[in-house]
Amino acid sequence: MRAAHGGDAGLAGAWACGCGWAARLAFGGSDKKIADERIRNSGLDWAVVYPTRLTHGPANGAYSAGDRLPMKGNPTISRADVAAFIQKAAHGAEWIRRSPESTG
């Protein structure tokens, strides 16, 4: 899953959400590596978000985000919580030019 859009509040650049393992498995990582490199070299404010395994559950706000999170087992996060994180991060400066992982 990959989505990117510009924003006019807070982050004025590109946001991307990538399901890291799925992209690596489906494309061997080469397409993802090229896309991430282009985003990082774009000159825009950006963040590439790496959620753990996505679920269809509702947002509950009980998620963690960080540059490196300890992972055990098969962690999951709802798509709604990923969207909430991206919306919150897009209106602040904390995640500009960073690649946070997120998990529920």
C-alpha positions in Angstrom: 0.0 0.0 0.0 1.5 3.4 -0.9 -0.2 6.7 -0.9 1.3 10.2 -1.2 -0.3 13.6 -1.2 0.7 17.2 -0.6 -0.6 19.2 2.3 -1.0 22.9 2.8 -1.1 22.9 6.7 2.0 21.9 8.6 3.7 19.6 6.2 3.7 21.3 2.8 5.3 18.3 1.1 4.7 14.7 0.4 3.5 12.0 2.8 3.8 8.3 2.0 2.5 5.3 3.8 4.1 2.0 2.9 3.5 -1.4 4.2 7.2 -2.3 4.4 7.2 -6.1 4.3 4.5 -6.3 1.6 6.4 -4.0 -0.6 9.6 -5.9 -0.1 7.9 -9.2 -0.9 6.0 -8.0 -3.9 8.7 -6.0 -5.6 11.9 -7.4 -4.1 12.4 -3.9 -2.6 13.7 -2.3 -5.7 10.6 -0.2 -6.6 10.1 0.7 -3.0 13.8 1.7 -2.6 13.5 4.0 -5.7 10.3 5.6 -4.5 11.7 6.2 -1.0 14.8 7.7 -2.5 12.9 10.1 -4.7 10.7 11.2 -1.8 13.8 11.8 0.4 15.6 13.7 -2.4 12.5 15.7 -3.4 13.3 18.9 -1.4 9.8 18.6 0.1 8.9 18.0 3.7 8.1 14.3 3.9 7.6 11.3 6.1 7.4 7.7 5.1 5.3 5.7 7.5 5.8 2.0 8.1 2.9 0.4 9.8 2.9 -3.1 11.0 0.3 -5.6 9.7 -2.8 -3.7 8.9 -6.3 -4.6 10.1 -9.8 -3.3 9.3 -10.6 -2.5 13.0 -11.7 1.0 14.2 -9.3 3.6 15.4 -8.7 3.3 19.2 -5.8 5.7 19.5 -3.8 3.1 21.4 -0.8 2.9 19.0 2.9 3.6 19.2 5.1 5.4 16.7 8.8 5.8 16.6 12.0 5.6 14.6 12.6 2.1 15.8 10.0 0.2 17.8 10.6 -3.2 19.5 8.6 -5.8 17.7 7.5 -9.1 19.1 5.2 -11.7 17.6 2.9 -10.4 14.8 2.0 -6.8 15.7 -0.9 -5.1 14.1 -2.4 -1.7 13.7 -5.8 -0.7 12.2 -5.9 1.3 9.0 -7.9 3.9 10.9 -5.2 4.4 13.5 -2.6 4.7 10.7 -4.8 7.4 9.1 -5.2 9.2 12.4 -1.4 9.1 13.0 -0.7 10.5 9.5 -3.3 13.2 9.9 -1.9 14.2 13.3 1.7 14.1 12.1 0.9 16.1 8.9 -0.1 19.1 11.1 3.1 19.1 13.2 6.8 19.2 12.8 7.8 16.1 14.8 7.9 13.6 11.9 9.2 15.8 9.1 12.0 14.0 7.2 11.7 10.9 9.3 10.5 7.3 8.7 8.4 6.3 11.7 7.2 2.8 12.4 3.7 2.5 13.8 2.0 -0.4 15.7 -1.1 -0.9 17.8 
